[in-house]
Amino acid sequence: MKKMGLLVVVASLSLSLAAFAAETSASNQGKAPTGPTEVAKGKVRGVGRVDPATQQKMLTEQLATFQKEHQAALGELQAIKTLAVKEKATETATALDKLIAKHEQAFQKRVEPLQQRLKKLEAVSKQGADAAPGATDKAAKKGMRKSKANN
């Protein structure tokens, strides 16, 4: 009886997570973009380009939000799995392991493009930072040459 109740809880949790994911993706179609990746890709009409630093900040915030949501979902599944193990419901625990792995793969698939975009923005930001000191070094050397010529 306990195993049946546990299976019902697992099934309803899984269905609610799937429904949430479907609802989130369906609600974002045809509406104004809310995420930084959509803004970064220039999908927003009437909005100028967003500077790389702002894009970087927005992506970092979005990744943190996704991570929190993912950890909350995994925490719930892990709690149910712990209960299943305690009740010696090995089939349920195995099913939960598979469900956890499935959620982990979906999370990685969702986050990977954002992480790649963030790395590109960091590289652009680093190149910009490296270019600026080089320009000042040239100006400093030029100033030193002038001061030597005056002496």
Secondary structure, 3 states (H helix, E strand, C coil): CHHHHHHHHHHHHHHHHHHHHHHHHHHHCCCCCCCHHHHHCCCCCCCCCCCHHHHHHHHHHHHHHHHHHHHHHHHHHHHHHHHHHHCCCHHHHHHHHHHHHHHHHHHHHHHHHHHHHHHHHHHHHHHHHHHHHHHHHHHHHHHHHHHHHHC
